[in-house]
Amino acid sequence: MGLLLHALVTSADVQDRDGGLMVLSTLFARFPFLKKLFADTAYAGPVFHDGLALAMPGLVTEIVRRSDRAKGFVVLPQRWIVERTIGWLNRCRRLAKDWENLNHNALAFLRLASIRLMLRKLCNP
């Protein structure tokens, strides 16, 4: 469905790979039943793989790669769900730009936007 399970707001100097490990290490306690993780090529490599094996040993990671022969925009399987969700969340004006000075404020507005999205999905099936 593309609903937000967990979020972590970091400073801009944290790479996606390192932030992903922080999110997944805190996510496992809440959702131990997760079986598979789809990620893009930014998460490929031994640093993320080894850190993920320590944080969530039973989680299988599948890296969704873009075809070398593809020209222009190509919809990638499973990855479009994440991109669609980010697009939905960016419809909220407060999240469209980085207006917040504090990380916990940004996280609060991200959660509010995801609650709004979830309620819209539940109330308008």
N, C-alpha and C positions, 0 to 999 in steps of 0.2 A: 504494500500500500504506500510505502514511502513515508511513513510517520517517523518522527524523531524518537529514538530510544534514549539517547544520552548525548550530552554535548559538553565541551570543554572550550573555554575561550582563553587563548594564550596571547602573549605579546607577538609582534610581527617577526621577531628574530627566531622563533621556533619553527623548524622545518615541519612539513606535513608528516613525514615519516616519524619524527620524534613525538609530535603531538598525537599521532595515531596510536603509538604505543602507550602514551599516558591515558588516552581515552579507553583503550581496550583493557588496560590493567585495572581500571576502576569499573569497567562494564561487566566483567566476569562475575563479580559478586551479585550483581542484579539480575543477570541473564545467563546462568550457567548452562542453559539448554541450547545455546547457539552452536551450530555445527559447521557453517561455512561462511567465509568472508570473501567478498568480491572486492578487489582493489585495482587501482590503475598502476601504471608502470612506476610512479613515484615511490611506491611501496615495495618494489622489487629489490632484492639484494639481501645480503646476509645480516645486516644490522637489524632490519625490521623482522626478518624471519627468525633470527635467534631470540630477539626480544619478545616476539609473539609466542615462541615456544615456551619461554619462561612464564609469561603472564597467563596464557590460555593454551595449555598443552594439547587439548583435544580439538582445537579449532583448525579446520583445513582452510588454507588460503589459496584463492584462484586469482591470478593476475590477469585482468582483461586488457589485452593488447590491441592496439590499432594496427590494421593491416598496412604493410609497407607500400602496397600497390594502390591504396585508397587515395583519392584526390579530393580535397575539400572536406566538407562536413560529412561524417558517417556516423550513424547511430550504432553504438556498441551495445551488445547484449548485457543486461544487468546494470551497466553503468548509467544508462539513461534514467533509471529510477532515482539515483542520487542527484543527477543534474536537474531532473524535473522538480524534485523536492526543494532544491536550492532556489530554483526559479519561483516556486510558489511562495517560499519564505521571503524572497526579495520583493514580492508585491507589497509587503508592509513597508511603508515609507521610512520607518525608524531603522530598519535593517538594510535598506538600499545603500546607505553610506555609513561610514564608520563615525558616528556622531558621539558615541559614548567615550568618556574619559576613563572609566573604570571597567575592568573585565567582568565583575559580578553584575554590573548594570547591563552590559551587553548580553550576558547569559540570561538575565531575567527577561529581557525583551525578546530574545530568541525563543525562550520557553513560552512566553505569551503568544507569540506568532504561531508556534506549533500547536498550542492549545486551540487557537482560533481555527487553524486548518483542520484539526481533528474534529472539532465540533461541527464544522461545515460538512465534513464527510459523513458524520453520524446523522446529522439532521436532514441532509439532502441526499438520500441514497440513490 
